[in-house]
Amino acid sequence: MWLRLAGALLVTLAAIGALEYFGVSRLLGARAPDDAPSAAYGPSREIFWLLIFFVVMATSLLAAARRWAAHLKRALARPPRG
């Protein structure tokens, strides 16, 4: 389980890095970084990527919780009487 969460974290960070490298955040922002002061531009961009990160990690945690519930259900189920 921890290996899957670590993998999801690495994939998420790699995707965010790739999107940042290709300039997706510049397309999503209202102004270019040169037009706006860095103090005003930075936080909105950071919040955007932080929200993407939280959504992906929440999805991974939800999938892990569903797997745990299925395992717990199977463990608590009584074996059929033959």
C-alpha positions as CSV (number, residue, x, y, z in Angstrom):
1,M,0.0,0.0,0.0
2,W,2.8,2.5,0.9
3,L,4.6,1.6,-2.3
4,R,1.4,2.5,-4.3
5,L,1.1,5.8,-2.4
6,A,4.7,6.6,-3.0
7,G,4.3,5.8,-6.7
8,A,1.2,8.0,-6.9
9,L,3.2,10.8,-5.2
10,L,6.1,10.5,-7.7
11,V,3.8,10.3,-10.7
12,T,1.9,13.4,-9.5
13,L,5.1,15.4,-8.9
14,A,6.5,14.3,-12.3
15,A,3.3,15.4,-14.0
16,I,3.2,18.7,-12.2
17,G,6.9,19.3,-13.1
18,A,6.2,18.4,-16.8
19,L,3.3,20.7,-17.0
20,E,5.3,23.5,-15.4
21,Y,8.2,22.8,-17.8
22,F,5.9,23.1,-20.8
23,G,4.3,26.3,-19.5
24,V,0.8,25.2,-18.8
25,S,0.6,27.4,-15.7
26,R,1.4,30.5,-17.9
27,L,-1.6,29.6,-20.1
28,L,-3.9,29.2,-17.1
29,G,-2.8,32.5,-15.4
30,A,-4.3,35.8,-16.2
31,R,-1.0,37.5,-16.8
32,A,2.6,36.5,-17.7
33,P,5.1,36.5,-14.8
34,D,6.8,39.5,-16.3
35,D,3.7,41.6,-16.2
36,A,2.8,40.9,-12.6
37,P,4.9,41.3,-9.5
38,S,6.3,38.0,-8.3
39,A,4.7,38.3,-4.9
40,A,1.2,38.6,-6.4
41,Y,1.7,36.0,-9.2
42,G,3.4,33.2,-7.2
43,P,0.8,32.4,-4.6
44,S,-2.1,31.9,-7.1
45,R,0.1,29.6,-9.2
46,E,1.2,27.6,-6.2
47,I,-2.3,27.2,-4.9
48,F,-3.4,25.9,-8.3
49,W,-0.7,23.2,-8.3
50,L,-1.3,22.4,-4.7
51,L,-5.0,21.8,-5.4
52,I,-4.1,19.5,-8.3
53,F,-1.7,17.6,-5.9
54,F,-4.4,17.2,-3.2
55,V,-7.0,15.9,-5.7
56,V,-4.7,13.3,-7.0
57,M,-3.5,12.2,-3.6
58,A,-7.1,12.1,-2.3
59,T,-8.0,9.9,-5.2
60,S,-5.2,7.5,-4.3
61,L,-6.2,7.5,-0.7
62,L,-9.8,6.8,-1.6
63,A,-8.7,3.9,-3.8
64,A,-6.6,2.5,-1.0
65,A,-9.5,2.8,1.5
66,R,-11.8,0.9,-0.9
67,R,-9.2,-1.9,-1.2
68,W,-8.9,-2.0,2.6
69,A,-12.6,-2.2,3.0
70,A,-12.8,-5.1,0.5
71,H,-10.0,-7.0,2.3
72,L,-11.7,-6.4,5.6
73,K,-15.1,-7.6,4.2
74,R,-13.5,-10.8,2.9
75,A,-11.7,-11.4,6.2
76,L,-14.8,-11.0,8.3
77,A,-17.1,-13.0,6.0
78,R,-17.8,-16.5,7.2
79,P,-16.7,-19.3,5.0
80,P,-19.6,-21.1,3.3
81,R,-20.6,-24.4,5.0
82,G,-20.2,-27.3,2.8
